[in-house]
Amino acid sequence: MPGFFLLYDAIMSGGHHLILGTTTDYITGESVTDTHDEQYRQAIARLLVERKGYDKADIRVKVRHDMDCGDLQGFSITDFVVTLRGRLAMIVKYGPGSIVSRERPAIAAARTITPGYAVPIAVVTNGTDAEIIDVATGSITGTGLEAIPSKTELLARFNSLIFAAIPEKRLTAERRILMAYDGIEHSCGCAEDWCGMSHRIA
């Protein structure tokens, strides 16, 4: 029953993550737990820098933001946050499997991750495919990894990006949406260092 024992080992060593050892984070240089998910994240990081032209200094990884919905508290982690000209311009949320199911929580993350405005562009990806989302409208503006805006492209259209303020009532609703997706994922704790090595915006 090799399949059973592989599954058992994965559960005992990291929940739904099979721990493969350690690796070095491409952006920060920190030592992180190596999993199949982490390998995809590192590939995305390399794509952003080597093919899309972002500087490592433009990118923050594993950005955590806490959510207080009154009767519910939790937190979300966004895999990559791109800052240009002093503003959060794009987030990238990774998750295995279907990216369609991750569109709405990515929009909610973009609308709640920083005070004062919504991040205008959200990307959801499973490492092999991607969707680019206009956060103001919720519409899909591109598909595929190649459609992720490069730094040059984003700077060229920077003045037309919408950094919209979100009313507090809407923010509460967005936080609840995000809690429904991300709060459950992290509430049981992560045996790997994914949650523990997250960073806050402030």
N, C-alpha and C positions, 0 to 999 in steps of 0.2 A: 504493500500500500504506500508507494513512494509519494503519491500526491497528497495523501492525508498527512504524512509527516512533514512535508514541505509547508503545507498550510499551518500545521501546528507550530512549526518553528517560526513562521512569519508572525503568528498571533502572539507567541511568547516573547518575541524579540522586538515587537514594535507595532502591535495592532494590525492595521491594514497595510503596513509598510514592511517589506522584507529588507532588513538592514544588511548591507553588503560590506561595511567597514567605514572608513572615513575618506573624505576628499577635501580639496581646497576650493573655497568659493571663488569664482572667477572675478567677481566685482570687489569683494572686501578682503580677500586673502585669508579669511578665517577658515579654520578647520571645521567642517560640518559632517554630519552623518551622511553616508552614501546610501541612497535608496534608488529604486528605479525612477521615482518621481524626481528626486534630486538630480539625476542625470539629465532628465528633460529640462529642468530649471537651468542647469548650467549651460545646456545647449542654447536655450533662449537668451541667456545673458551674453553668450558669445555672438549670437546673431545681432543683438542690439548694438554691440560695440563694433564688431568686425565687418558686418554687412550693412548696418543701418547708420553707422557713423557717430553714435553717441559716445561721449567720453564717459569713463567709469564714474567720474565725479558728478555726472548728470543723473545717475541712477542710484536710487536707494532700494535695498532689498529687504524682504520680509518685514514690511511696514505694518505695525500693529496699531489698530485704533479700537479703543474700548467703547462699548455701547451701553448706555443706561436708558432703558425704556420704561423706567418707573418700577413696574413689577418684574421686569426681566433685565438681567445684566449679562453681558458676554463680551466677546471681542472677535474681530476679524483680522486676518492677515492678508495683505496684498503683496504678491510676489515681487513686483517691480513697480516703482514710482519714478517717473521721469520728470525732472524739474528743468525748465528753461526760462531764462530771463526772470528768475526769482519766483516763478509760479509753477505749481504742479500742473503739467500739461497733459500727461498721459499715464494711465495705469495699465499694468498687464497682470491678469489673473490666470494662473495655470491650474488645470485640473484634468485628470485622466478621463477618458471616455467621451461622452457627448458634450460638445461645446454649446449646443443650443440650450441645454438646461442651465447653463452658467451665465447666460446673457443677463437675466434680470438681477441676480446678485452682484454682477460686475457693475451694472448701472447704479445700484444702491451703494456699492462701495465708493464709486466715483463721486456720488452726491454727498457722502457723509465723511469722507476720509480727512478732510481739512475744513476748518471753520471759514465761513465767509463766502465760499463759492464751490461750485461743482467742478471737478476736473473734467475738461471738455471731451477727452477721448478715452475710451476704455477698450482694451483688447482682451478677448478670451481665447485661450489656446490650450490644446492638449499636447502640444509639442510637435505635432505633425500637421495640424490645420489651425486656422485662426479666423476669428471674425473681429472686425473693427467696428466699433459702435460710436455713433454721435450721441453723447450723453444727454444733450439738451432735448433731442427728439426721440431718443431710444431706437433710432433706425440703424440698420446695418449699412455701412458705407463701403465695405470691402471684405473680401474673403481670401484666405490663404496667408501663409507667412510672408510672402513677398509684398502683400498689401499693407503690412505694418508700416506706418509712416517713418521715413528716415529723419534724422535730425535736420538735414537740409530742407526737406519738404515741410516739416513742422515749423521751422523758423520762417519759411517763405509765406506761410499762411497764418502766422502767429496772430496778427492783428485782426483776423477774421474769426478766431476761436472765441467761443462763448463761455466765459467764466461766470456763469449765472449764479446769483444768490438764491438759496433755497429757503422758503419760509419754514419756520420752526415746526409747524404742524406737519408739513410735508417731510421734514427731516425725521420726525418721530416715526412716520410710516415707513420711510426708507430704512431706518435702523431696524425696525421689526422685520422687514423683508430680509435684510441681511442676517439677522439673528436666526431666522428660520432655516437658512442655508448653512452659514458658517458657525453659528453658536453651537449647534449640535456636534459638528465635526471636532471642535476643540474642547468641548465640555468634559469629555472623558479623559482628557490628558493625552499627550503624545509621548511615547517612549523615546522617540528620536528627539533631536534638539530643535525641530522645526519651530515649535511655539516658544521654547525657552530662549532662543537666540533672535527673536524678533526685536524690532526697534520701533520706537514711537516717533511720530512726526515732530512733536514739541520737544 
